[in-house]
């Protein structure tokens, strides 16, 4: 039975979850959603399909909405078992409920939905946890993923819980998403970078998803002038990374 897990990952948490879930199947292919949006042919003929992605601001990332609407909705081969796994940094929000509605609009009904807490990696807003707390979160995540893997192996049916106001939240999210989907483009590396390595130190992932090759001679920081307007320089707090 051909199985394909379509995943989107920002820092590696969801990729880790996808790899773990793949152990439930003998013939499983892991393919990024972005690749399938460019060429959906590898997904055709899959009797079992899984979607694995992180939770962004209590909801699925924009690419998941686009993937379901363009790729899943156009599949010619009917699926026998469809599962959705989300990762979250502590607040799963309405991610599963929104994904379920998007899949229903695409003509599909998920057979299994679950979420697993991982280390929160949105460092512009939340501080990186201590190594001890990080190890505990991943230990618990492995236990949850082990149970999910067993469920998938037995093709258990598990429908996501509909939290109050999920429909109202999705209406707001639908209008909010177009204006915020590309805001991560603000985090860029320019010639103003002095190679201090603070961003690498703050990166919570292992292995590090940010790697800085420091300069032989430390550069002097200069004010960065953006294309639209100058960025106001502020003194960074002593203990927080100045994202």
Phi, psi and omega in degrees: 000119182288129180235135178229127174255118179262121186232154168230133181221142178260316183238356179115346180300311182289329176294320177298316178296320180295317179297321179293316179296331181296339180293345181283350187233148180283319183240090186233135178245131176259119183226129177296145180299323180300322178293321181287334176289334175278326180207104184274359184302321179299341180275337181298140179088002180279121177280330178241127182230135177237144174243125180231126183200163179276171175258123178246115178053049176071012186212172177290153173296160182300324183295331179292317176301315181292323181294316180295317183290331184257322186263304182298319183293339184257006180295138181269330182270124179293144180266143177270331183210122182235124180234152181231124178237127176244150172253152180212160180266017180133340180229096182293337176060222184253019187302313182291320181296319179292317179299320180296319179292320179297320178292322178296320177295332179275002178090018181235158177227115182296140179272333186213133179224134179205160178227153181223135179278133175236182177292131178291121185251010179273077186292341175296339183244324184241141179289151177292139181288164176293163180297326180293315180292322178299315180297322179293317180297317180290327177297314178293324179296320179298323179294318178294316180296327177296318177293321178297318180299318177296320178298317181293323179299325180266004181050053178291148176262123180214112181269142181291150179280136178269108179285155179302142177067017181296323179293318178296319178297320181295324177298315177296316181299321181299322180279331182281327189300314184303328183272352183239351187299329184257014185289344177293347177293349178289338181271096187231163175250125181238183178293348178285347179298131181259001176072035183286333179088005181296325180293323177294320179295325182279342182298125186275355187272152174230120358292163184298132175272351173243121179235123182251125172265102189294155179282143176302323178240125183296128180277163177267129180291135177238154180294129180272129178254112181284175182288327184266315182200152178297145176270127181287124179278133178234151176289127183286146174299155185295325188254348184256147177284133187280064173288000000 
